[in-house]
Amino acid sequence: MNGVAAFHDIISGPFEAVGGVPEFWNEIKDNFSHEEIVEDWKQSGIRYRCDLFIKVLVFEPDEKLSLT
């Protein structure tokens, strides 16, 4: 069985706009099968559409996510 996690704000920008998401994503993304979908690199917000994810991360539910 697979699980899905979606991230937004994965593109570097002002900390007050994206927080630590870009750094966190860059730390973990190579550990998982993933696809990045960026509609507009200069976009200043997210459009809430079910068919468009800014980031999709697929992993096995029994995998342990290590942040170190």
N, CA, C and O atoms as a MOPAC input file, in Angstrom:
PM7 MOZYME 1SCF
protein

 N      0.84300 1    -1.17300 1     0.00000 1
 C      0.00000 1     0.00000 1     0.00000 1
 C      0.89100 1     1.24100 1     0.00000 1
 O      1.90800 1     1.28100 1     0.69300 1
 N      0.51100 1     2.23800 1    -0.76800 1
 C      1.26500 1     3.49300 1    -0.83400 1
 C      0.54700 1     4.58700 1    -0.06600 1
 O     -0.65500 1     4.50200 1     0.18600 1
 N      1.28700 1     5.59700 1     0.29700 1
 C      0.73500 1     6.80300 1     0.88200 1
 C      1.12800 1     7.98000 1     0.01100 1
 O      2.08800 1     7.89700 1    -0.75400 1
 N      0.40100 1     9.06300 1     0.12200 1
 C      0.69000 1    10.26400 1    -0.66100 1
 C      0.73000 1    11.45700 1     0.28100 1
 O     -0.13500 1    11.60800 1     1.14300 1
 N      1.72900 1    12.29200 1     0.11300 1
 C      1.81900 1    13.55600 1     0.84500 1
 C      2.03300 1    14.65600 1    -0.17800 1
 O      2.80100 1    14.47900 1    -1.12400 1
 N      1.37400 1    15.77600 1    -0.00600 1
 C      1.51900 1    16.90600 1    -0.92900 1
 C      2.10900 1    18.09100 1    -0.16900 1
 O      1.66500 1    18.42500 1     0.93000 1
 N      3.10900 1    18.71500 1    -0.76800 1
 C      3.74700 1    19.89600 1    -0.19000 1
 C      3.52600 1    21.08000 1    -1.12300 1
 O      3.51000 1    20.91800 1    -2.34400 1
 N      3.35900 1    22.24800 1    -0.56200 1
 C      3.38100 1    23.47000 1    -1.36200 1
 C      4.47800 1    24.36100 1    -0.80600 1
 O      5.04900 1    24.06800 1     0.24500 1
 N      4.77400 1    25.44400 1    -1.50600 1
 C      5.84700 1    26.36500 1    -1.10700 1
 C      7.20800 1    25.68800 1    -1.12200 1
 O      8.02700 1    25.92700 1    -0.23500 1
 N      7.46200 1    24.83800 1    -2.12700 1
 C      8.73700 1    24.12400 1    -2.21700 1
 C      9.81000 1    24.93100 1    -2.92400 1
 O     10.98400 1    24.56100 1    -2.89200 1
 N      9.42500 1    26.02900 1    -3.56200 1
 C     10.37100 1    26.87900 1    -4.28200 1
 C     10.89200 1    27.94700 1    -3.32600 1
 O     10.11500 1    28.55900 1    -2.59200 1
 N     12.19000 1    28.16900 1    -3.33300 1
 C     12.79900 1    29.16700 1    -2.44300 1
 C     12.14600 1    30.52800 1    -2.61100 1
 O     11.78100 1    30.93400 1    -3.71500 1
 N     12.01200 1    31.21000 1    -1.50500 1
 C     11.43700 1    32.54700 1    -1.50000 1
 C     11.64600 1    33.15600 1    -0.13200 1
 O     12.35600 1    32.58200 1     0.69400 1
 N     11.04000 1    34.31600 1     0.12800 1
 C     11.18000 1    34.95000 1     1.43800 1
 C     10.68800 1    34.01000 1     2.53700 1
 O      9.65100 1    33.36300 1     2.38900 1
 N     11.43000 1    33.93900 1     3.63200 1
 C     11.08300 1    33.02100 1     4.71800 1
 C      9.65400 1    33.23500 1     5.20200 1
 O      8.95100 1    32.27000 1     5.50300 1
 N      9.22000 1    34.48900 1     5.27800 1
 C      7.86500 1    34.76600 1     5.76200 1
 C      6.79500 1    34.22500 1     4.81300 1
 O      5.63800 1    34.08000 1     5.20600 1
 N      7.16900 1    33.92800 1     3.57200 1
 C      6.21700 1    33.37600 1     2.60200 1
 C      6.27700 1    31.85300 1     2.52900 1
 O      5.24400 1    31.20300 1     2.36600 1
 N      7.47700 1    31.27300 1     2.64800 1
 C      7.63100 1    29.82100 1     2.45000 1
 C      8.12800 1    29.07800 1     3.68200 1
 O      8.10700 1    27.84700 1     3.70800 1
 N      8.57400 1    29.80200 1     4.69800 1
 C      9.08700 1    29.14200 1     5.89600 1
 C     10.27300 1    28.25200 1     5.56700 1
 O     11.08300 1    28.58700 1     4.70300 1
 N     10.37700 1    27.13600 1     6.24400 1
 C     11.48800 1    26.21400 1     6.01400 1
 C     11.15500 1    25.09200 1     5.03900 1
 O     11.90300 1    24.12100 1     4.92900 1
 N     10.03200 1    25.22100 1     4.33100 1
 C      9.59100 1    24.14400 1     3.43700 1
 C     10.60300 1    23.81800 1     2.34500 1
 O     10.90100 1    22.63900 1     2.15400 1
 N     11.15700 1    24.80200 1     1.60700 1
 C     12.10900 1    24.44800 1     0.54900 1
 C     13.32100 1    23.67400 1     1.07200 1
 O     13.76000 1    22.71500 1     0.43600 1
 N     13.85500 1    24.07100 1     2.20000 1
 C     15.01400 1    23.38900 1     2.76700 1
 C     14.63900 1    21.97600 1     3.21100 1
 O     15.38100 1    21.02600 1     2.96200 1
 N     13.49200 1    21.84100 1     3.86500 1
 C     13.02800 1    20.52800 1     4.31000 1
 C     12.82000 1    19.60800 1     3.10900 1
 O     13.26300 1    18.46000 1     3.11600 1
 N     12.14600 1    20.11500 1     2.08200 1
 C     11.88700 1    19.29100 1     0.90400 1
 C     13.19600 1    18.85400 1     0.24800 1
 O     13.33500 1    17.69200 1    -0.13500 1
 N     14.14500 1    19.76000 1     0.11500 1
 C     15.42500 1    19.40000 1    -0.50600 1
 C     16.18500 1    18.35800 1     0.30700 1
 O     16.95700 1    17.58200 1    -0.25600 1
 N     15.97600 1    18.33000 1     1.62700 1
 C     16.62100 1    17.32400 1     2.48200 1
 C     16.04900 1    15.93100 1     2.27100 1
 O     16.79400 1    14.95200 1     2.31400 1
 N     14.74400 1    15.81800 1     2.04600 1
 C     14.10700 1    14.49700 1     2.03200 1
 C     13.73100 1    13.96400 1     0.65600 1
 O     13.51400 1    12.76100 1     0.51400 1
 N     13.64600 1    14.81400 1    -0.35800 1
 C     13.04900 1    14.37200 1    -1.62500 1
 C     13.79200 1    13.23500 1    -2.32100 1
 O     13.15700 1    12.42600 1    -2.99800 1
 N     15.09100 1    13.14700 1    -2.18000 1
 C     15.83100 1    12.08000 1    -2.85700 1
 C     15.62600 1    10.71000 1    -2.21200 1
 O     16.05600 1     9.69500 1    -2.76100 1
 N     14.97400 1    10.67800 1    -1.05700 1
 C     14.70500 1     9.41300 1    -0.37400 1
 C     13.40800 1     8.75200 1    -0.82800 1
 O     13.09700 1     7.64000 1    -0.39900 1
 N     12.64800 1     9.42600 1    -1.69200 1
 C     11.33000 1     8.94200 1    -2.08200 1
 C     11.10200 1     9.12000 1    -3.57700 1
 O     11.69500 1     9.98800 1    -4.21800 1
 N     10.23300 1     8.28000 1    -4.11000 1
 C      9.75200 1     8.48100 1    -5.46900 1
 C      8.86700 1     9.72400 1    -5.42800 1
 O      7.95400 1     9.80200 1    -4.60600 1
 N      9.12400 1    10.68800 1    -6.29800 1
 C      8.37100 1    11.93700 1    -6.21300 1
 C      8.25800 1    12.60300 1    -7.57600 1
 O      8.95600 1    12.24700 1    -8.52500 1
 N      7.37400 1    13.56200 1    -7.64400 1
 C      7.20700 1    14.39100 1    -8.83800 1
 C      6.96100 1    15.82000 1    -8.38100 1
 O      6.13500 1    16.06200 1    -7.50100 1
 N      7.67000 1    16.75900 1    -8.97400 1
 C      7.45900 1    18.17100 1    -8.67200 1
 C      6.67600 1    18.78700 1    -9.82400 1
 O      7.02900 1    18.61600 1   -10.99000 1
 N      5.61600 1    19.50100 1    -9.48400 1
 C      4.80900 1    20.19200 1   -10.48400 1
 C      4.79300 1    21.66300 1   -10.09500 1
 O      4.20100 1    22.03600 1    -9.08200 1
 N      5.43300 1    22.48700 1   -10.89000 1
 C      5.46600 1    23.92500 1   -10.64000 1
 C      4.80200 1    24.59500 1   -11.83200 1
 O      5.34500 1    24.58600 1   -12.93700 1
 N      3.63400 1    25.17300 1   -11.61100 1
 C      2.89200 1    25.79700 1   -12.70000 1
 C      3.55200 1    27.10100 1   -13.13200 1
 O      3.62500 1    27.39800 1   -14.32400 1
 N      4.03000 1    27.87300 1   -12.16900 1
 C      4.62700 1    29.17200 1   -12.48100 1
 C      5.69200 1    29.46100 1   -11.42300 1
 O      5.36700 1    29.59800 1   -10.24400 1
 N      6.96200 1    29.55500 1   -11.83100 1
 C      8.06600 1    29.78500 1   -10.89300 1
 C      7.96400 1    31.13600 1   -10.19300 1
 O      8.59600 1    31.33800 1    -9.15600 1
 N      7.18300 1    32.05900 1   -10.73900 1
 C      7.03800 1    33.38600 1   -10.13100 1
 C      5.68800 1    33.54600 1    -9.43800 1
 O      5.32800 1    34.64900 1    -9.02700 1
 N      4.95400 1    32.46900 1    -9.31000 1
 C      3.63600 1    32.50900 1    -8.69400 1
 C      3.75400 1    32.95300 1    -7.24500 1
 O      4.65400 1    32.51300 1    -6.52900 1
 N      2.85600 1    33.81500 1    -6.81400 1
 C      2.92900 1    34.32300 1    -5.44600 1
 C      1.88800 1    33.68900 1    -4.53100 1
 O      1.71100 1    34.13900 1    -3.39900 1
 N      1.21000 1    32.67400 1    -4.98900 1
 C      0.21300 1    31.99900 1    -4.16700 1
 C     -0.06400 1    30.62300 1    -4.71900 1
 O      0.54600 1    30.20100 1    -5.70200 1
 N     -0.97700 1    29.93100 1    -4.09000 1
 C     -1.33900 1    28.58700 1    -4.55000 1
 C     -2.79800 1    28.59200 1    -4.97800 1
 O     -3.65100 1    29.17500 1    -4.30900 1
 N     -3.07200 1    27.94400 1    -6.08700 1
 C     -4.45500 1    27.76500 1    -6.52000 1
 C     -4.92000 1    26.44100 1    -5.94700 1
 O     -4.24200 1    25.42600 1    -6.10100 1
 N     -6.03200 1    26.43900 1    -5.30700 1
 C     -6.53700 1    25.21200 1    -4.70700 1
 C     -7.37200 1    24.45500 1    -5.72600 1
 O     -8.56300 1    24.71800 1    -5.89300 1
 N     -6.73400 1    23.52100 1    -6.39900 1
 C     -7.39400 1    22.65800 1    -7.37600 1
 C     -7.02600 1    21.22100 1    -7.03400 1
 O     -5.86300 1    20.92000 1    -6.76500 1
 N     -7.99400 1    20.35500 1    -7.04500 1
 C     -7.73400 1    18.94900 1    -6.71100 1
 C     -6.81100 1    18.28400 1    -7.71500 1
 O     -6.10500 1    17.33700 1    -7.36700 1
 N     -6.79900 1    18.76400 1    -8.96600 1
 C     -6.00900 1    18.09200 1    -9.99800 1
 C     -4.60100 1    18.66200 1   -10.12600 1
 O     -3.84000 1    18.20900 1   -10.98200 1
 N     -4.23500 1    19.63000 1    -9.31200 1
 C     -2.89800 1    20.21700 1    -9.39200 1
 C     -2.26900 1    20.21900 1    -8.01100 1
 O     -2.73600 1    20.91600 1    -7.11000 1
 N     -1.20500 1    19.43700 1    -7.84400 1
 C     -0.44200 1    19.44700 1    -6.60800 1
 C      0.88200 1    20.12200 1    -6.89200 1
 O      1.49100 1    19.87900 1    -7.93300 1
 N      1.32900 1    20.95400 1    -5.99200 1
 C      2.63400 1    21.56800 1    -6.13800 1
 C      3.71700 1    20.52200 1    -5.87300 1
 O      4.77700 1    20.55500 1    -6.49800 1
 N      3.46600 1    19.62600 1    -4.98000 1
 C      4.44300 1    18.57300 1    -4.71000 1
 C      3.71500 1    17.31600 1    -4.29800 1
 O      2.80500 1    17.35900 1    -3.47000 1
 N      4.11200 1    16.19500 1    -4.87200 1
 C      3.54800 1    14.90900 1    -4.47800 1
 C      4.68300 1    14.00100 1    -4.05400 1
 O      5.66800 1    13.85000 1    -4.77800 1
 N      4.55500 1    13.41000 1    -2.91300 1
 C      5.54500 1    12.49600 1    -2.36300 1
 C      4.85300 1    11.16100 1    -2.11900 1
 O      3.85700 1    11.09400 1    -1.39900 1
 N      5.37900 1    10.10700 1    -2.71700 1
 C      4.78200 1     8.79100 1    -2.55600 1
 C      5.73300 1     7.92600 1    -1.74700 1
 O      6.92900 1     7.88300 1    -2.03700 1
 N      5.22200 1     7.23900 1    -0.74000 1
 C      6.07200 1     6.42300 1     0.10300 1
 C      5.28200 1     5.23200 1     0.62700 1
 O      4.05200 1     5.24400 1     0.62800 1
 N      5.98300 1     4.22700 1     1.06200 1
 C      5.35000 1     3.07900 1     1.70200 1
 C      5.00500 1     3.46300 1     3.13600 1
 O      5.81400 1     4.11200 1     3.80000 1
 N      3.81900 1     3.07900 1     3.63900 1
 C      3.41200 1     3.49800 1     4.97800 1
 C      4.31200 1     2.99800 1     6.09700 1
 O      4.35600 1     3.61000 1     7.16400 1
 N      5.03000 1     1.90000 1     5.88200 1
 C      5.89400 1     1.39700 1     6.94500 1
 C      7.29900 1     1.98700 1     6.89600 1
 O      8.14200 1     1.64400 1     7.72400 1
 N      7.55900 1     2.87400 1     5.93200 1
 C      8.86900 1     3.53100 1     5.86500 1
 C      8.96600 1     4.56300 1     6.97800 1
 O      7.99900 1     5.26400 1     7.27600 1
 N     10.11400 1     4.64800 1     7.57300 1
 C     10.35700 1     5.64000 1     8.61700 1
 C     10.99200 1     6.86600 1     7.97400 1
 O     11.95400 1     6.74000 1     7.21700 1
 N     10.46900 1     8.03000 1     8.26400 1
 C     11.00400 1     9.27700 1     7.73800 1
 C     12.00200 1     9.82100 1     8.74100 1
 O     11.63200 1    10.18700 1     9.85700 1
 N     13.26300 1     9.87500 1     8.34800 1
 C     14.30800 1    10.38400 1     9.22300 1
 C     14.64600 1    11.80700 1     8.81200 1
 O     14.90700 1    12.07200 1     7.63900 1
 N     14.64400 1    12.70000 1     9.74800 1
 C     14.95200 1    14.09400 1     9.45500 1
 C     16.40200 1    14.42400 1     9.74800 1
 O     16.79500 1    15.58800 1     9.68400 1
 N     17.20500 1    13.41700 1    10.06900 1
 C     18.61400 1    13.67400 1    10.35500 1
 C     19.48900 1    13.07500 1     9.29000 1
 O     20.71300 1    13.19000 1     9.36000 1

